[in-house]
Amino acid sequence: MRKAIGYIRVSTDKQLDGVSLDDQKTRIGRYCADRYELAEIFSDEGLSAKRADNRPGLQAAITQAIGSKGVLVFFDLFRFSRTLYDAIGIVTRLHKGGADFASLAEGNYIDTTTASGNPFFNMMMSFGQFQREKASEHGKMTAIYKQKRQERYGRYAPY
C-alpha cells in the first residue's frame, strides 16, 4: 500500500473560522483509511499560505512524501498554497521525486494519481491566487478611502 503524508495548516493560532487542525487531521485520516497507509501528519500553525518557504511543516511533509514516493494529502488547496508560483514549484518538486498529492475538499478532482487531477489543480490555483490578490487590492482601496476621510483603519492610528 502506498504511503500518505498529511499536511495541515491554519493561518492563526486562534483560528475561529474555517477548519481546525484537529478536524483536518481527522478528515485526512478518514480519507487515507481505504487508500493509503498514513505515515505521518505535519502541521504549520499560524502561518500564511502565501509563501511555501517559511513553513517548516510543509517542507518536512514534501521531503517525506518524496522520500517514500508517496502521496502528500492536505485538507484543501488553500491550506496548501495561495500562490500559483509556489504551488507549481511544490508540485513539480513532488512529481520529479516520484510523489503525488491529493486535496480532500476538492474531492477526487485534485488528485494527481488520476488523469484529471493536474489540469483541475492548475485551474483552482489560478482562482486561489486571484482571490488573494483581490483581497489585497480591496484592502489597499479601503486604506486610501479611510486616509482621505482621516479615519482609523484597522489597529493603526488615524491618518
Secondary structure, DSSP 8 states (H G I E B T S, - for coil): --EEEEEEEESSTT--SS--HHHHHHHHHHHHHTT-EEEEEEEEES--SS-STT-HHHHHHHHHHHHTT-EEEES-HHHH-S-HHHHHHHHHHHHHTT-EEEESTTGGGSBTTSTTHHHHHHHHHHHHHHHHHHHHHHHHHHHHHHHHTT---TTS---
